[in-house]
Amino acid sequence: GNASQLTDGAAAVLLMTRQEAERRGLDILGVWRSYAVKGVDPKIMGVGPAIAIPPAVEMAGLKIDDIDVFEINEAFASQASWCVHELKIPEIKVNPNGGAIALGHPLGCTGARQIATLLHHMNKTGKRFGVVSMCIGTGAGAAAVVEVEKRQ
């Protein structure tokens, strides 16, 4: 298909300080480095990731080429493909476990699903920097940069 299907889902993400995670004896799967939310003309809904990813990456002190994995929500194949092309991201770095067309786009849970998919993939494959991004209805985009630190 060329659009994400209707999907039920639930997910949770625990975001806390390093000190609190260590106090609780929790593994730190990743570190939140930056995020950005940007608006675009609502008539061109879907291009938000192409607008939000660059400032999020820049705020983390990185370049697009420094990112190992991109988890870009595919509300529609054409909008995700356009964003990847516009940012000149090698396709091999995008949604290596499948995006919303394959895994679903459960509204209200998509960001948590993307973070979980991204962090588990990065920890399993030894990748360091990842980006999660999605378009948001009415013409916005959001992106965040996460880092998986080397284990001692």
ABEGO torsion letter per residue (X at the ends): XABBBBBBBBBBBBBBBAAAAAAAGBBBABBBABBBBBBBBAAABGAAAAAAAAAAAAAAGBBAAABABBBBBBABAAAAAAAAAAAGBBAAABGAAEBAAAAEBBBGAAAAAAAAAAAAAAAAAGBABBBBBBBBBGGBBBBBBBBBBBBX
